[in-house]
């Protein structure tokens, strides 16, 4: 099973889209709200080099934004 983390905020529409997509595909993930979790924010910036959300990690691979094709490739191929 792959380890999936979603770095998000509660006000980000693309974050909601990513989480709804993963739930629909029955992919379990850890949701890290970077607006409330300072260490989560620092971790996200360290791995992605950016402040924008969403940032998704699948094992050690990083996807920025809701890039469904990249997510599908990492999760299902």
Protein Blocks (a to p, Z undefined) as FASTA:
>chain_A
ZZddddddfklmklmmmmmmmmmnopacddddfklmmklmmmmmmmnopabdcdddehja
ccedjdfklmmmmmmZZ
